[in-house]
Amino acid sequence: MTYYYLRTAKMKNEKEEFTTPLASLNPRVDELIKKIESEYQKVTKETYDAEGLARLQEVAAEYNGEYRLIWSEEIKARLEKQPRPDGYKIGMAGIDDLTGGFREQQLVTITAHSAHGKSAFGMFLTKQVEQLKPVMIPIEQTAEELIAQRMANGYHIPNFLSPERLADLVTTEWIEERIVEGIAKHNTKFVIIDHLGYIDNMAGNYKKENLAYRIGMVMKSLKNIAKRWNVVIVILVHISQHDEGKPPSLVDIGNSSDIIKESDIVMLLWRKNKLSNKVRIYDNKVLLSIQKNRFNGKNGNVGLVFDVETGDYKEENGWVESMEKLAQSEVESEDSFALF
């Protein structure tokens, strides 16, 4: 009862009337607040603590609006009457097994270094979920640039929706308008945004130390949009400074802890590479590591190979298993050495 204690602290004498509009303090319970307000006018300061709270309890006991408390059994019964759709599978056994399929209202983060395949994998996802009428919002590069690159390389062009032009300032409100258009016109269920760093709800009015707050605000807004419109939203994110020679982990996702907190699934991509004469040479093998999974708790690694002929990916786990065995043997060796 925050509104009650705030007002009590401000009372200076017994004759002061209660004039603070309670609805302004908690606008989501208008109906209940109006009843409470009318009761507050009837009580004096002497009876405020006792009778006032008693009256409030009586009103609450009769409340039956949309914000009422309900038992979990009621929610369970409601869900049992509703169809429970499976997650949207992308046709890759390892990923589908770990994720259980993407689900409506999920916010999925895919993060990696630059040039490690985020945009390419995002394009691949649109191909795998074409039946969901995906909306691709490419902010770092335009849709024309992405398609032109794939055409030049002879790659398959997935069928997806994209804004004809970008706003000068891309906000989550603008993104939501595009998503709603996709739903209204095409029944869109899947959205990919490339990438987080270009979304700015503060119109540039922030200092460097506010970066975490800005990102957190964007991530919370995207999660709310996913819930409000029953869509899957995939957001691509650059990783912070990290040794590219080793696969990243959750601790390497910098700038804001809300990136991890607000995501239902976090996938990290790492393109196999090595240094040769101080030049980094990249392989066509990609490690996809699922390191957060709110739906079923499954985490794990999936080996992918980028097909340079088609621009698609296929699973190939042998090289990943070899890496994992090598890493495990190194850990065991270090543990053994520590015993002496």
Secondary structure, 3 states (H helix, E strand, C coil): CHHHHHHHHHCCCCCCCCCCCHHHHCHHHHHHHHHHHHHHCCCCHHHHHHHHHHHHHHHHHHCCCCCCCCCHHHHHHHHHHCCCCCCECCCCHHHHHHHCCECCCCEEEEEECCCCCHHHHHHHHHHHCHHHCCEEEECCCCHHHHHHHHHHCCCCCCCCECCCCCCCCCCHHHHHHHHHHHHHHHCCCEEEEECHHHCCCCCCCCCHHHHHHHHHHHHHHHHHHHHHHCCEEEEEEECCCCCCCCCCCHHHCCCCCHHHHCCCEEEEEEEEEEEECCEEEEEEEEEEEEEEECCCCCCEEEEEEECCCCCCEEECCHHHHHHHHHHHHHHHHHHHHHCC
